[in-house]
């Protein structure tokens, strides 16, 4: 949990979807499904845009990680 004392949990119930969702940050910032190839492609597209503008390390990159150990090889 990134904000202990501010957020009480990393799981929040969504009344509309009728499911819980995970978030490391605030409850209005749900986690992206970084295992999804479409999400991965979109992240790379967005990062490429900012890198072309000269930004070296977009904020929050430290929270992006591979959950699949095979991808680290």
Secondary structure, 3 states (H helix, E strand, C coil): CCCECCECCCEEEECCCCEEEECCCCCCCCCCCCCCHHHHHHHHHHHHHHHHCCCCCCCCHHHCCCCCHHHHC
